[in-house]
């Protein structure tokens, strides 16, 4: 059976997909299969990106990176569910990260 692509799923289907992947992550972690854990973790990040209101993300703004509070990312533009820009203090050229990695909300 062919799986429906994430961009065609309803919010509820994506939430179910994420729950399923998280359960598989838990099992992979318990069994010490780190490479499988990392693949599943990436799949969850991608899926979570489809649940984010992209209008909350502004080009030119700097965001904290979830999971690494020491790291900041400056968004140059969005393309699909990826934010393209630069890690502050990083040496890489422009890079893309799933929007689910950006800490949104919390107006200070």
N, C-alpha and C positions, 0 to 999 in steps of 0.2 A: 504494500500500500504506500503510495506516494504521500509524503507529508506536505501539507499546505505551507506555503512560504509565510514567513512572519508578517510581511506587509499586507497579506490577505486575511490574517486572523483577526478575530474580535478581541477586545480587551480581555474578556474572560478566558478565551483560548490561550492567549499569551501568558496570562497569569498561571494557568494550568501547566503550560509548557515550562515556565520558570520553576514552578514547584517540583516538577518531575526532574528537571536538570539538577536542582539543588539536592534532591534526594540521592541522585546518582553521584553527585560531588561528595556527599557525606560518606557513601559507601566506598568510593575511590580513596578518600582520605583514610578511612579505617583500614583499608587493605594496603595502604602505602603506595598507591599508583599515582605518583605526582603528575606525570605527563597527561594522564586521562583527566585528573582533577583540573589542570590548567586549561585544557580544551573545553571542558564543561563550564568552567568559570567564564571563559570568553563568550561562550554561547549565551550564558545568562546576561552578561553585560550588553550584548547585542540585542537580545530580546527586551531587556528593560528599557533600552533606548526608544523602542516603539511606543512605550507608555508615557513618554515625556512630551509635554507641551513645548514644542520648539520655539514658540513665540516668547518664551521666558529667556531665551539665550540671545544675547546681544553681541554683534560683531564689535570688536575693539575693547571689549570688557575682559577683565581678568577674573578667573574662577579658581577656587581651591579644587584640588583633585581628591575625590573620595578614595579612601583607603591609603592615602599618603598626604596627610594634612600639611606636610612641610613643602609640598609641591604646588605650584600655581601654573595655570595654563591660560594664555591669552588667545582668545578666539578671533580669528581673522574672518572666517566665513563658515557657513554650514553647507554641507552637501549630503542630502539624505539624512541619515541618522548619525553622521559623523561631524564633529567640530574640527575644523582645520585651523591650525595656528602653531604656536610655539610654547614650549615649556620655559618659564621664566628662569634665566640662569643656565639654560641648556645650551648645548652646542649643535644640536640637530637643526637641519633646515626644516621647513614647514612639515608638520606631521598631522595625521588625523587620528582622533580618538573617539570612541563611542560617546555620545552625549550623556549617557548614564554615568560616566565617570566625573562629570562636572557637578560641583555642589551648587545647587540652585536655591532660590527663595531667600529666606532670612535677610530681609532688608535691614541694614544696620542703622 
